Amino acid sequence: MSPTLFVLLLFLVGPIFYAIFLSFHKVQLLGTASFDFVGMDNFTKILDDSRAQIALWNTFKYVVIVVPTQTFLAMVLAASLNAGMKGEKFFRIVYFLPTLTSSAVLTLIFMWMYNQNGLINKVLDVIGLPTYNWIGDPAVALNAIMIMNIWSTAPFFMVIYLAALQGIPDSLYEAADLDGASAIQKFFYITVPNLRPVTSFVVIMGIIGTFQLFDQSYIFSGGSGGPNNSTLTVVLLIYQYAFKNLGTMGYAAALAFALAIVILVATLIQRKFSKEESLY
């Protein structure tokens, strides 16, 4: 086990403790490295940092909108594929294709589509709907990233739901048919309740993933979080403080540590709900 333990200590456990160490110091890594202990100053600074508040608010909006939408969409797609429709295997492949695409490539494709003269605006113009400056308008830019991520992430959770649907007894649906239940009633009164443990897992995993949004926001804004900080997320802000602003590595580590606490709390909630669902 020694090689494995060495790798884990060097690349996993070590960096975690080093980041915690940095969060309590004012750090200068370029030139002559210096570490000045500042106690809790980096953490209290978060409360007065307007950009940190904007990043947290953007991330919160992103989580609140994307997680429920992608969860419900994934459940609906899985239920439709499990209903014995014609061409089921073909649609499974088509639905899952966005998940196989590289995140960076997907973002570049959507940036081309979101261009003011791009595909989406042309389609909206043809059907008589208003067009938008998807990338340059602060009121729309974050929504554009949300749409892209819902479209690309929902198929991944769809596969999880599809596997869980195989475990629901057909006798429940047959009994509902005898009682004259419609397809919508069967979905909400049989499918949804029996998927509660999986839904709990999907929601928590979605929360953890959305809190870590970085690459799409970075590519969309060129690393600035613009326009007007509308696409600035917590992880992107950590990157900016750590690698763009000299002397703020310690503050970036404090932000990262705070984000880790949020993700840890979400994980504990997941474990709690999982236990409750299994007991139920």
C-alpha positions in Angstrom: 0.0 0.0 0.0 3.0 2.3 0.4 3.0 3.7 -3.2 -0.7 4.4 -3.1 -0.5 6.1 0.3 2.5 8.2 -0.9 0.6 9.4 -3.9 -2.5 10.2 -1.9 -0.5 12.1 0.7 1.5 14.0 -1.9 -1.3 14.9 -4.3 -4.5 14.9 -2.2 -4.0 15.1 1.5 -0.9 17.3 1.4 -2.4 20.1 -0.9 -5.6 20.2 1.3 -3.6 20.9 4.4 -1.3 23.3 2.5 -4.4 25.2 1.3 -5.7 25.5 4.8 -2.2 26.7 5.9 -2.2 29.4 3.1 -5.7 30.6 4.1 -4.4 31.9 7.4 -1.4 33.7 5.9 -0.7 36.6 3.5 1.3 34.8 0.9 3.9 36.0 -1.6 5.1 33.2 -3.9 6.9 35.0 -6.6 10.4 36.1 -6.1 11.3 35.6 -2.4 8.5 33.5 -0.9 7.0 34.9 2.3 4.2 33.7 4.6 2.9 36.3 7.1 0.4 34.9 9.6 -2.8 37.0 9.6 -5.1 34.8 11.5 -8.8 35.1 10.5 -8.2 38.3 8.4 -8.6 36.5 5.1 -12.0 35.0 6.2 -13.3 38.3 7.6 -12.3 40.0 4.4 -14.8 37.8 2.5 -17.6 39.6 4.3 -16.4 43.0 3.0 -15.5 41.9 -0.6 -18.2 43.1 -3.0 -16.9 40.8 -5.8 -17.1 37.8 -3.5 -20.7 38.7 -2.7 -21.5 39.1 -6.4 -19.9 35.7 -7.2 -21.8 34.0 -4.3 -25.1 35.5 -5.5 -24.4 34.5 -9.1 -23.5 31.0 -8.0 -26.6 30.8 -5.8 -28.9 31.8 -8.7 -27.2 29.3 -10.9 -27.7 26.5 -8.4 -31.3 27.4 -7.6 -32.3 27.4 -11.2 -30.1 24.8 -12.8 -30.4 22.0 -10.2 -34.2 21.7 -10.1 -34.5 22.1 -13.9 -31.9 19.6 -14.8 -33.3 17.1 -12.2 -36.9 17.3 -13.5 -35.8 17.2 -17.1 -33.6 14.2 -16.5 -36.5 12.4 -14.8 -38.9 13.2 -17.6 -36.4 12.0 -20.3 -35.7 8.8 -18.4 -39.5 8.1 -17.9 -40.1 8.7 -21.6 -37.3 6.3 -22.6 -38.6 3.7 -20.1 -42.1 3.8 -21.6 -41.3 1.4 -24.4 -41.5 4.0 -27.2 -40.4 3.2 -30.7 -36.7 3.8 -31.5 -35.9 3.8 -27.8 -32.2 2.8 -28.3 -31.7 5.5 -30.9 -33.1 8.2 -28.6 -31.0 7.0 -25.7 -27.9 7.6 -27.8 -29.1 11.0 -29.1 -30.1 12.2 -25.6 -26.7 11.1 -24.1 -24.5 12.7 -26.8 -24.2 16.1 -25.1 -22.6 14.5 -22.1 -19.9 12.9 -24.2 -18.8 16.3 -25.6 -15.9 18.1 -24.0 -17.0 21.0 -21.8 -14.6 23.5 -23.5 -15.7 22.4 -27.0 -19.4 22.6 -26.0 -18.9 26.1 -24.7 -17.2 27.3 -27.9 -20.0 25.8 -30.0 -22.6 27.6 -27.9 -20.7 30.8 -28.1 -20.9 30.6 -31.8 -24.7 29.8 -31.6 -25.1 32.7 -29.1 -23.4 35.2 -31.4 -25.7 38.1 -32.3 -25.8 36.8 -35.8 -25.7 33.2 -34.7 -28.1 30.3 -35.1 -30.2 30.9 -32.0 -30.9 34.6 -32.8 -31.7 33.7 -36.4 -34.2 31.0 -35.2 -35.8 33.5 -32.8 -36.0 36.1 -35.5 -37.7 33.6 -38.0 -40.4 32.7 -35.5 -41.0 36.3 -34.5 -39.4 36.3 -31.0 -37.0 38.9 -29.7 -33.3 38.3 -30.1 -30.7 38.8 -27.4 -27.1 39.8 -27.0 -26.5 36.5 -25.2 -22.8 37.0 -24.4 -22.6 40.8 -24.0 -25.7 41.6 -22.0 -25.2 41.3 -18.2 -28.9 40.5 -17.8 -28.7 37.5 -20.1 -25.2 36.2 -20.0 -25.6 33.9 -16.9 -28.9 32.6 -18.3 -27.1 31.6 -21.5 -24.7 29.5 -19.4 -27.6 28.0 -17.5 -29.3 26.9 -20.7 -26.1 25.3 -22.0 -25.4 23.4 -18.8 -29.0 22.2 -18.4 -28.9 20.8 -21.9 -25.5 19.1 -21.4 -25.9 17.8 -17.8 -29.4 16.5 -17.7 -28.6 13.5 -19.9 -26.0 12.3 -17.4 -28.6 12.2 -14.6 -31.1 10.8 -17.1 -28.9 7.6 -17.2 -29.0 7.3 -13.4 -32.8 7.7 -13.4 -33.1 5.2 -16.2 -31.2 2.6 -14.2 -33.4 3.3 -11.2 -36.6 3.0 -13.2 -35.7 -0.6 -14.0 -36.2 -1.4 -10.3 -39.8 -0.2 -10.1 -42.2 -3.2 -10.2 -44.4 -3.4 -13.3 -47.2 -4.6 -11.1 -47.6 -1.0 -9.7 -48.2 0.4 -13.2 -50.6 -2.5 -14.0 -52.6 -1.9 -10.9 -52.8 1.8 -11.8 -54.0 0.9 -15.3 -56.8 -1.2 -13.7 -57.8 1.8 -11.6 -57.9 4.0 -14.7 -54.9 6.2 -13.9 -53.6 8.4 -16.7 -49.9 8.5 -17.8 -49.4 11.8 -15.9 -51.0 10.3 -12.8 -48.8 7.2 -12.9 -45.7 9.5 -13.3 -46.5 11.7 -10.3 -48.0 9.0 -8.0 -45.8 6.0 -8.8 -42.7 7.0 -10.7 -41.7 10.1 -8.7 -42.3 8.6 -5.2 -40.3 5.5 -6.0 -37.4 7.6 -7.3 -37.0 9.6 -4.1 -33.6 8.1 -3.0 -32.2 8.6 -6.5 -33.6 12.1 -6.7 -31.9 12.9 -3.4 -28.6 11.7 -4.7 -29.1 13.6 -8.1 -30.0 16.8 -6.4 -27.0 16.8 -4.0 -24.6 15.8 -6.8 -26.1 18.6 -8.9 -25.6 21.1 -6.1 -21.9 20.1 -5.7 -21.3 20.3 -9.4 -23.0 23.6 -9.9 -21.1 25.2 -7.0 -17.9 24.3 -8.9 -18.8 26.0 -12.1 -15.7 27.4 -13.7 -14.7 26.5 -17.2 -17.8 27.7 -19.0 -17.8 31.0 -17.1 -14.1 31.4 -17.8 -14.4 30.7 -21.6 -17.6 32.8 -22.0 -16.0 35.9 -20.3 -12.4 35.4 -21.2 -11.6 34.9 -17.5 -13.0 38.2 -16.4 -16.4 37.1 -15.2 -18.0 39.8 -17.3 -19.9 41.5 -18.7 -20.2 43.6 -15.5 -19.4 40.5 -13.3 -22.6 38.8 -14.4 -20.9 35.5 -15.0 -18.5 35.7 -12.1 -18.7 32.5 -10.0 -17.0 31.6 -6.7 -14.5 29.2 -8.4 -13.6 31.8 -11.1 -13.1 34.4 -8.4 -10.7 32.0 -6.6 -8.8 31.6 -9.8 -8.5 35.3 -10.3 -7.3 36.0 -6.8 -4.9 33.1 -6.8 -3.2 33.5 -10.2 -3.9 37.0 -11.5 -3.6 39.2 -8.4 -0.2 39.1 -6.8 -0.2 38.7 -3.0 -3.7 37.4 -2.7 -3.0 33.7 -2.8 -3.9 33.4 0.9 -7.2 35.1 0.4 -7.9 32.8 -2.5 -7.2 29.8 -0.3 -9.6 31.2 2.3 -12.3 31.5 -0.4 -11.5 27.9 -1.5 -11.7 26.7 2.1 -15.1 28.4 2.6 -16.4 26.8 -0.6 -15.1 23.4 0.6 -17.1 23.8 3.8 -20.3 24.5 1.7 -19.6 21.4 -0.4 -18.9 19.3 2.8 -22.2 20.5 4.3 -24.0 19.5 1.1 -22.3 16.0 1.2 -23.4 15.5 4.9 -27.0 16.5 3.9 -26.8 13.9 1.1 -25.7 11.2 3.6 -28.5 12.2 6.0 -31.2 12.1 3.3 -29.8 8.8 1.9 -30.2 7.2 5.3 -33.7 8.5 5.7 -34.8 7.4 2.3 -33.3 3.9 2.8 -35.2 3.6 6.2 -38.3 4.9 4.5 
